[in-house]
């Protein structure tokens, strides 16, 4: 194959960084631990576990497990990998004589389109729109030194903390109408809860009454309040970690061991204190929404770095061959698997499927998560035995390069 012809194609499987694929596979499965609550229960239950559903015995322990080990942790890793991916994608584009900017923004544009379809036609909790908007800005930072990227990352990360602390400290000065409106979001009255459940158990068209305003809220207010700042921060941190060789398993085993211990101990401690404090406060809006939520927001970074280090240790090892094979396949198909999880979960919980919305307790939700994991762990390696890319990854590449990419192995 001539070099001129090579330039029309995107990244081939042989050019991939295995450690990043494995880490992406771990992250995309991990995010379902938290997302399952959004698929199966009212929106308020995601931020306030007392808003809906039983929170005693096994259900309570499942929630504690989910919050301690998963909440914001895997999404942070996913965001870091997106930032690293921007550097990998653009550097390879330049190496092939292409315009990095043109390809990047074309790629981001199509991600935005995919995200909008996902958010408004499948599941309102979509993250792709936010990633596309943040990815458009992060591109301009890609050539900075790692230390500079980390400093800017910290600056972005702190802003939502200031927003929340400021709101919590001034809550006594809020107009009564604003306070009551916020309380309805935090702890909806029974009629509001029943209405949401009824709608989500209805037809696909009826679900638009919840899906559209919820997606719009996440893409506007919540995006500007928190998502934008955190995602940008994590993408910048991911760029720095990639430039330092941390995400490509280039550092020593001792480095990863120290980072894992430091990150996990600090992260779990901070998150754990937050869980205890929120329960002690009775999950009151005045405390938990603004002050109590900051423990996990901060602690999740340590845990995410710890998880990254553990995965890198596995990737550096000559053992765990099967694990690396399976999870690298899942990671190579992360886009497809992310959307597939949404389709499966909406068919289980929404009215156009089994209609189990609001009926499944947390202790059963986690079993559904495990079942979906097993399904994805089976089908991803099988698919990649025959095809070079997942179906959505292939479509995204075709739209980005505006050229049909080779799909089947050997073609």
C-alpha positions in Angstrom: 0.0 0.0 0.0 1.4 3.4 -1.0 1.8 6.2 1.5 -0.5 8.4 -0.4 -3.3 5.8 -0.2 -2.6 5.3 3.5 -3.4 8.9 4.2 -7.1 8.6 3.3 -7.7 6.1 6.1 -8.1 6.5 9.8 -6.2 4.8 12.6 -5.8 1.1 11.8 -6.1 -1.5 14.7 -2.4 -2.2 14.5 -1.7 1.4 15.4 -3.7 1.4 18.6 -2.3 1.7 22.1 -3.5 -1.4 24.0 -3.4 0.1 27.5 -5.7 2.9 26.5 -8.1 0.5 24.8 -8.2 -1.7 28.0 -8.7 1.4 30.2 -11.5 2.6 28.0 -13.1 -0.8 28.2 -13.0 -0.7 32.0 -14.4 2.9 32.0 -17.3 2.3 29.6 -18.5 -0.7 31.6 -18.0 1.2 34.9 -20.2 4.1 34.0 -23.2 1.8 33.8 -23.1 1.3 37.6 -24.3 4.8 38.1 -26.2 5.3 34.9 -28.5 2.3 35.7 -30.1 4.5 38.4 -31.0 7.1 35.8 -32.4 4.5 33.4 -34.5 2.8 36.0 -35.6 5.5 38.5 -36.8 9.1 38.6 -34.2 11.8 37.8 -34.0 13.1 41.4 -32.9 9.6 42.7 -29.6 10.0 40.9 -28.5 13.0 43.1 -30.6 12.2 46.2 -31.0 8.5 47.1 -33.8 9.3 49.5 -36.0 10.9 46.8 -37.2 7.5 45.5 -37.0 3.8 46.3 -36.1 1.8 49.3 -32.8 2.7 50.9 -32.4 0.1 53.6 -30.5 -3.2 54.0 -29.1 -4.5 50.6 -30.4 -1.5 48.7 -28.5 0.8 50.9 -25.3 -1.1 50.6 -25.6 -1.2 46.8 -26.0 2.5 46.8 -23.0 3.0 49.0 -21.0 0.6 46.8 -22.0 2.5 43.7 -21.2 5.9 45.1 -18.0 4.9 46.7 -16.5 2.9 43.8 -18.2 4.3 40.7 -19.9 7.8 41.0 -17.8 10.2 38.8 -14.8 7.8 38.9 -15.3 6.1 35.6 -16.7 9.2 33.9 -13.5 11.0 35.0 -11.4 8.3 33.3 -13.6 8.5 30.2 -13.0 12.2 30.0 -9.3 11.9 30.5 -9.1 9.4 27.7 -11.1 11.7 25.4 -8.5 14.4 26.1 -5.6 12.0 25.4 -7.5 10.8 22.3 -7.4 14.3 20.9 -3.6 14.4 21.0 -3.4 10.9 19.5 -5.9 11.7 16.7 -4.4 15.0 15.7 -0.8 13.9 15.9 -1.5 11.0 13.6 -3.4 13.3 11.2 -0.4 15.6 11.0 1.9 12.6 10.5 -0.3 11.6 7.5 -0.1 15.1 6.0 -3.7 16.0 6.9 -5.1 19.1 8.6 -5.5 18.3 12.3 -7.9 21.1 12.9 -10.2 20.3 10.0 -10.4 16.6 10.8 -10.8 17.2 14.5 -13.7 19.6 14.2 -15.4 17.4 11.6 -15.0 14.5 14.0 -16.4 16.7 16.9 -19.3 17.9 14.7 -20.4 14.3 14.0 -20.0 13.4 17.7 -22.4 16.3 18.5 -24.9 15.0 16.0 -24.7 11.5 17.4 -25.1 12.9 20.9 -28.2 14.9 20.0 -29.8 11.8 18.5 -28.9 9.8 21.6 -30.2 12.4 24.0 -33.5 13.2 22.4 -34.4 9.9 20.8 -32.9 7.3 23.2 -31.8 8.6 26.6 -31.6 12.1 28.0 -28.5 11.3 30.2 -26.2 11.5 27.1 -22.6 12.7 27.6 -21.6 12.9 24.0 -23.0 16.4 23.4 -21.0 17.7 26.4 -17.9 15.9 25.1 -18.2 17.4 21.7 -18.6 20.9 23.0 -15.7 20.6 25.5 -13.6 18.8 22.9 -14.0 21.7 20.5 -12.3 24.0 23.1 -9.8 21.6 24.6 -8.2 21.2 21.1 -6.5 24.6 21.4 -4.6 23.4 24.6 -3.1 20.2 23.0 0.4 21.6 22.4 0.9 22.9 25.9 3.4 21.3 28.4 2.0 18.7 30.8 2.5 20.9 33.9 0.7 23.8 32.3 -2.2 21.5 31.3 -2.4 20.3 34.9 -2.5 23.9 36.3 -5.3 24.9 33.9 -7.1 21.6 34.7 -7.1 22.5 38.4 -8.4 26.0 37.7 -11.3 24.6 35.7 -12.0 21.9 38.3 -12.3 24.4 41.2 -14.9 26.6 39.5 -17.9 24.3 40.2 -16.7 23.9 43.8 -16.9 27.7 44.2 -20.4 27.7 42.6 -21.7 25.1 45.0 -20.1 26.5 48.1 -21.3 30.0 47.2 -24.8 28.8 46.7 -24.8 26.8 49.9 -23.6 29.8 51.9 -26.1 32.2 50.5 -29.1 29.8 50.5 -30.8 31.7 53.4 -31.0 34.8 51.2 -32.7 33.0 48.3 -36.2 34.1 47.4 -38.8 31.5 48.6 -39.8 30.7 45.1 -36.3 29.8 44.1 -35.8 27.7 47.2 -39.0 25.8 46.7 -38.2 25.2 43.0 -34.8 23.7 44.0 -36.5 21.6 46.6 -38.8 20.1 44.0 -35.8 19.0 42.0 -34.1 17.5 45.1 -37.2 15.9 46.6 -40.2 15.9 44.3 -43.7 15.6 45.7 -45.6 12.3 45.2 -47.7 13.6 42.3 -44.6 14.7 40.4 -43.0 11.3 41.0 -46.1 9.4 39.8 -46.3 11.6 36.7 -42.7 10.9 35.7 -43.1 7.2 36.3 -46.4 7.2 34.2 -44.7 9.0 31.3 -41.7 6.8 31.2 -43.8 3.7 31.3 -45.8 5.1 28.3 -45.0 5.0 24.6 -41.8 6.3 23.1 -43.7 9.4 22.0 -45.1 10.0 25.4 -41.6 9.8 27.0 -40.7 12.9 25.1 -42.5 14.9 27.8 -39.6 13.9 30.2 -36.8 13.1 27.7 -36.7 16.5 25.9 -36.8 18.9 28.9 -34.4 16.6 30.9 -31.9 16.5 28.0 -32.2 20.3 27.5 -31.6 20.9 31.2 -28.5 18.7 31.2 -27.2 20.4 28.0 -27.8 24.0 29.3 -28.0 24.8 33.0 -26.2 21.7 34.4 -23.6 21.9 31.6 -22.8 25.6 32.4 -23.0 24.9 36.2 -20.8 21.9 36.4 -20.3 19.5 33.5 -18.4 22.0 31.2 -15.8 22.8 33.9 -15.3 19.3 35.1 -15.1 17.7 31.7 -12.7 20.3 30.4 -10.6 19.8 33.5 -10.5 16.0 33.1 -9.7 16.3 29.4 -6.8 18.6 30.1 -5.6 16.2 32.8 -5.8 13.3 30.4 -3.7 15.2 27.9 -1.0 15.7 30.6 -1.1 12.1 31.7 -0.7 11.0 28.1 2.2 13.3 27.5 3.9 11.9 30.6 3.5 8.4 29.3 1.1 7.4 32.2 -1.8 6.3 30.1 0.4 4.3 27.7 1.9 2.1 30.5 5.3 3.6 30.0 6.1 4.4 33.6 7.6 2.0 36.1 5.6 -0.5 38.1 6.7 1.3 41.3 5.3 4.6 39.9 1.9 3.0 39.3 1.9 1.2 42.6 2.6 4.4 44.5 0.0 6.4 42.5 -2.6 3.6 43.0 -2.1 3.5 46.8 -2.1 7.3 47.1 -5.1 7.9 44.9 -7.2 5.1 46.2 -6.6 5.7 49.9 -7.1 9.5 49.6 -10.0 9.2 47.2 -12.0 6.5 49.1 -11.4 8.4 52.4 -12.7 11.7 51.1 -15.7 10.0 49.3 -16.4 7.9 52.3 -16.5 10.8 54.7 -18.9 12.5 52.3 -21.3 9.5 52.4 -21.2 9.5 56.2 -21.8 13.2 56.4 -24.7 13.1 54.0 -26.5 10.4 55.9 -25.8 12.2 59.1 -27.4 15.3 57.6 -30.5 13.3 56.6 -29.8 14.1 52.9 -31.2 17.6 53.4 -31.0 19.8 50.3 -29.4 22.7 52.1 -26.4 20.6 53.1 -26.2 17.6 50.7 -26.8 19.4 47.4 -24.2 22.0 47.8 -21.7 20.9 50.6 -22.1 17.2 50.8 -21.8 16.6 47.1 -18.3 18.1 47.1 -16.7 15.2 48.9 -17.3 12.8 46.0 -16.6 15.5 43.4 -13.1 15.9 44.8 -12.4 12.3 46.0 -13.4 10.8 42.7 -10.2 12.2 41.1 -8.0 10.2 43.5 -10.0 7.0 42.9 -9.9 7.5 39.1 -6.1 7.9 39.2 -5.9 4.8 41.3 -8.0 2.8 38.9 -5.8 4.1 36.0 -2.7 2.9 37.8 -4.1 -0.5 38.5 -5.1 -1.0 34.9 -1.6 0.1 33.8 -0.1 -2.4 36.1 -2.2 -5.1 34.5 -1.2 -4.0 31.1 2.5 -4.0 32.0 2.2 -7.6 33.3 2.8 -10.6 31.2 -0.3 -12.2 32.8 -4.0 -11.4 32.5 -3.9 -12.1 28.8 -7.6 -12.9 28.6 -8.6 -9.9 30.6 -6.6 -7.6 28.4 -8.0 -9.2 25.2 -11.6 -8.8 26.3 -11.4 -5.3 27.7 -9.3 -4.0 24.8 -12.1 -5.3 22.5 -14.7 -3.5 24.6 -12.6 -0.3 24.6 -12.2 -0.4 20.8 -15.9 -0.5 20.6 -16.6 1.9 23.4 -18.8 4.2 21.3 -20.9 1.3 20.1 -21.1 -0.2 23.6 -22.1 3.0 25.2 -25.0 3.4 22.9 -25.8 -0.3 23.1 -26.1 0.0 26.9 -28.6 2.8 26.5 -30.7 0.8 24.0 -30.7 -2.3 26.2 -31.6 -0.3 29.4 -34.3 1.7 27.8 -35.9 -1.5 26.4 -35.8 -3.0 29.9 -37.2 0.0 31.8 -39.2 2.2 29.4 -42.7 1.8 28.1 -41.7 0.8 24.6 -40.0 -2.2 26.1 -40.7 -4.1 29.3 -41.8 -0.9 31.1 -40.1 -1.7 34.5 -39.3 2.0 35.2 -39.7 2.7 38.9 -40.2 -1.0 39.8 -36.7 -2.3 40.1 -34.8 -1.8 43.4 -31.1 -1.0 43.6 -30.2 -4.5 44.7 -31.7 -5.8 41.4 -30.3 -3.0 39.3 -26.8 -4.0 40.0 -27.6 -7.6 38.8 -28.8 -6.1 35.6 -25.5 -4.2 35.3 -23.6 -7.5 35.7 -25.7 -9.2 33.1 -25.2 -6.4 30.5 -21.4 -6.5 31.3 -21.3 -10.2 30.5 -23.2 -9.7 27.2 -20.8 -6.9 26.1 -17.8 -9.0 27.2 -19.0 -11.8 25.0 -20.1 -9.9 21.8 -17.2 -7.3 21.6 -14.4 -9.8 21.0 -16.6 -11.9 18.7 -17.4 -8.8 16.6 -13.8 -7.8 16.3 -12.8 -11.3 15.1 -14.6 -10.4 11.9 -14.5 -6.6 11.7 -11.8 -4.0 12.3 -14.1 -1.5 14.1 -17.4 -1.4 16.0 -20.4 -0.3 13.8 -20.6 3.2 15.2 -16.9 3.6 15.3 -16.8 2.7 11.6 -19.6 5.1 10.8 -18.0 7.9 12.8 -14.7 7.4 10.8 -16.5 7.4 7.5 -18.2 10.7 8.3 -15.0 12.2 9.7 -12.8 11.3 6.7 -15.7 11.4 4.2 -14.3 8.2 2.8 -15.5 4.6 3.2 -13.1 2.8 5.5 -12.1 -0.9 5.3 -14.5 -2.7 7.7 -14.0 -6.5 7.5 -10.8 -8.1 8.6 -8.6 -8.8 5.6 -10.3 -6.3 3.3 
